[in-house]
Amino acid sequence: MKRRTFEDRLENNRLRAFIRERMEIKPLRQATDVGLIPHALHIACGNGSPTSLILKNFSLQKVSAIDREGELVAEARRNPAFEMVDFSVGDVRSLSFDDSVFDAVFDLADLHNFCDWERGLLEMKRVLKPGGLLLLEELSRESFAHSAGRLFKRFTDHPYDAMLTTEGFHEAVLRNGLEILHFGKKNPFGLLRYFIMIARKP
C-alpha cells in the first residue's frame, strides 16, 4: 500500500471538507445560476469527499469522477452513497473521454500540480459540450508566496517555478477560446490566495 503524503492527508479529511465547502464550493455555486446539469466530470475526486460536496451544492443527474491515485478511487467506489458516480483512475492532462460529452467540468485545485497545466485546460475544454461550463477553484504561484502558503510550501511537492499564475491562467483561458463568465480572487482571513472561475465553451 502506498504511504500517504502530508498533502494526501490534508486533502482527504473532514476538516478539509468543511473548509472546501465554505471557501470553494459555495462561492462557485453563488457565482452561477446553472440549474440541472445532466452529465458532469469531476477532476481529482480523491476519496469522493469533494465529489459529495459538489453533489450537495449542485443539481447533477450523472457524474463521472477521476483521480490519479488508484487507492483513493477504490475507496470512493466502496462508498454506497456514490451509486450515481462513475469513478475511474485518470489524469486531467490526458482524459480518456470522447470530445464534447460533458455539460460541466469541475476542477477543485488540480491544475496547479503540473508544470504542463495548459494541457489539462485544453483537455477539459475538449470534453465539454458547446455551451458547457468549466467551474474551477485553483491555487497559483502566488498562493505559496504569502502567509499560510509559505508553510504549505515546506510540506508539499509542486512545480513551483513552472506553476500557473493567476494572470497567466486567465490569459490562457481566453487564448484557448473559452468565455469567462465569472472570475474572483480570494484570500480569506489573509491566509491563502486562490481564485475561482466559471468559463463557458462557445
CORPEQUI-V792181 format. One line per field, one symbol per residue. ss: DSSP state (h for helix, s for strand, l for the rest). psi: psi as a letter, one per 30 degrees, with the letter a starting at -180 (. if undefined). burial: 1 if it has 24 or more other C-alpha atoms within 12 Angstrom, else 0. Layout:
# CORPEQUI-V792181
ss->???
psi->???
burial->???
This chain:
# CORPEQUI-V792181
ss->lllllhhhhhhllhhhhhhhhhhhhhhhhhllllllssssssslllllhhhhhhhhhllssssssssllhhhhhhhhllhhhllsssssllllllllllllsssssssllhhhlllhhhhhhhhhhhsssssssssssllhhhhllhhhhhhhhhllllhhhlllhhhhhhhhhhllssssssssslhhhlllssssssssl
psi->kkkkleeeeefileeeeeeeeefeeeeeeffkgkbkjejlkkkifbgfeeeeeeeefljkekkkkllfjeeeeeeeffjffhegkjklklkffikgllkhfkfkkkjihefffkfhffeeeeeeeefklkflkjjlkkllefegfkbfeeeefffljliefgkkleeeeeeeeeeggkkkekkkkkikggekklllkklkk.
burial->0000000000110000100110111111100101001011111111111111111011010111111110111001100001001111111111101001111111111111110111111111111110111111111111110000100010000101001111001101100101111111110000011111111110
